[in-house]
Amino acid sequence: MMGLSSASRSLLLAGVVFTAFTVAASAQQPASPPAAGAAPAAQPLPPGSPLIGRPDGEAAAKLAPVAPPPIPTQADKLPLAKLKVPAGFNIEVYASGMANARSLAQSDKGTVFVGSRLVDKVYAIADKDGKKAVKVIASGLYRPNGVAFKDGTLYIAELSKVSKIEKIDENLDNPPKPTMIYDKLPKDEAHGWKFIAIGPDNKLYVPVGQPGNNVLHDADHGQIRRMNLDGSGAEVYAVGVRNTVGFDWNPETKQLYFTDNGRDWLSETVPEDELNRVTKAGEDFGAPFCYQGNIIDQELGWGKDCKNYTAPVGLMGPHTAALGMRFYTGSMFPKQYKNAIFVARHGSWNKSQKQGGDVVVVKLNKDGTVKSMEPFLTGFLEDNKYVGRPVDVMQLKDGSLLVSDDWNGAVYRITYGKQKVAAK
């Protein structure tokens, strides 16, 4: 599963021959002195850079990934007053002070674990004296974005490996170092951070994104793998996946649904991010040849046909960065939310007018396709600038919903019904 295909080797060999030819040919040309006053040549972009393929032009030149603040926002400075939820719902700060708070998982005892992408830490949010206390339970890790919990064990996905910490709830004050269970993952930075989850089949699902914006990839990339909880028995479950950072299982059909981010630099309006459904192992969702189910890629899609790939069940908007998603199975929210999907859209960076930066609710038809998509949590985007960026969503045992915000290093909690007021 981990080797290069013969086609990939052929492409690499052809590239080596072509490069050798062009280098030799250019070496025979007389050197030309630089023109007086000429600007220095631009440095080549590193492999996997999101700016590779950016069109020429003043408007596109202004677009680049948006760096978050370097430290978490103080609790009293969080944009809570700007965040809007539908009538009858309430939003509050659940916990703060966690730099780059990303993926969420919950233990059987109610501890909430929070991964990160730009720092080296995994956090735990636990009750202490009736209040939420944040602890660092693992540090010195590399892009520990993914967290999952099962039977007392916390699983952590870094860039190129998956580890576990057993009996974590009993050792929050003095946690042991993570023990590696799987390290047969690529080390590409581009789309290398990972969301992980444990399915109804009791297997751990781990994605591997494309190693760049829009590239032909080998047999190790552009897929979702699954494995036993000890890291054994790894296999490829789905392919043609560009970069998924969120998935969950339909509580009725047990089918896996996942978000997938579309390619950049095709235009500001296409392709849209996708919501996909896996109906059988081995399905191909098209990337990098076909996007959003009906757009053949203008660079890599020659000779391909979108009808040969599994189309998305719904579209999530162009460049909105649809990330974490969960089916809602609780009873706190009104019944129309039962088995709907909450999706965190991190928000675009390669659009002149930013889009996303919100949480939407997706309701399904009886056949499992998308019936509607409606805004649920808004207010993170103000005057085309971010005041927060949602990453993941997770239902608590009481039916309330958590939302992580890596821009502010915080987690919010959404409830329904009349808020309780503390006695004076």
Stockholm file with secondary structure:
# STOCKHOLM 1.0

chainA/1-424         MMGLSSASRSLLLAGVVFTAFTVAASAQQPASPPAAGAAPAAQPLPPGSPLIGRPDGEAAAKLAPVAPPPIPTQADKLPLAKLKVPAGFNIEVYASGMANARSLAQSDKGTVFVGSRLVDKVYAIADKDGKKAVKVIASGLYRPNGVAFKDGTLYIAELSKVSKIEKIDENLDNPPKPTMIYDKLPKDEAHGWKFIAIGPDNKLYVPVGQPGNNVLHDADHGQIRRMNLDGSGAEVYAVGVRNTVGFDWNPETKQLYFTDNGRDWLSETVPEDELNRVTKAGEDFGAPFCYQGNIIDQELGWGKDCKNYTAPVGLMGPHTAALGMRFYTGSMFPKQYKNAIFVARHGSWNKSQKQGGDVVVVKLNKDGTVKSMEPFLTGFLEDNKYVGRPVDVMQLKDGSLLVSDDWNGAVYRITYGKQKVAAK
#=GR chainA/1-424 SS CCSCCHHHHHHHHHHHHHHHHHHHHHHTSCCCCCCTTCCCCCCCCCTTCTTTTCCSSHHHHTCCCCCCCSSCCCGGGSCGGGCBCCTTEEEEEEECCCTTEEEEEECTTSCEEEEESSSSCEEEEEEETTEEEEEEEECSCSSCCEEEEETTEEEEECSSCEEEETTGGGGTTSCCCCEEEECCCCCCSTTCCCCCEECTTSCEEEEECCSSSSCCCCTTSSEEEEECTTSCSCEEEEESCSCCCCEEECTTTCCEEEEECCCSSSCSSCSEEEEEEESSTTEECCTTTEETTTEECTTTCTTCCGGGSCCCSEEEEETCCEEEEEECCCSSSCGGGTTCEEEEECCCSSSSSCCCCEEEEEEECTTSSEEEEEEEEBCSEETTEESCCEEEEEECTTSCEEEEETTTTEEEEEEESCCCCCCC
#=GC SS_cons         CCSCCHHHHHHHHHHHHHHHHHHHHHHTSCCCCCCTTCCCCCCCCCTTCTTTTCCSSHHHHTCCCCCCCSSCCCGGGSCGGGCBCCTTEEEEEEECCCTTEEEEEECTTSCEEEEESSSSCEEEEEEETTEEEEEEEECSCSSCCEEEEETTEEEEECSSCEEEETTGGGGTTSCCCCEEEECCCCCCSTTCCCCCEECTTSCEEEEECCSSSSCCCCTTSSEEEEECTTSCSCEEEEESCSCCCCEEECTTTCCEEEEECCCSSSCSSCSEEEEEEESSTTEECCTTTEETTTEECTTTCTTCCGGGSCCCSEEEEETCCEEEEEECCCSSSCGGGTTCEEEEECCCSSSSSCCCCEEEEEEECTTSSEEEEEEEEBCSEETTEESCCEEEEEECTTSCEEEEETTTTEEEEEEESCCCCCCC
//
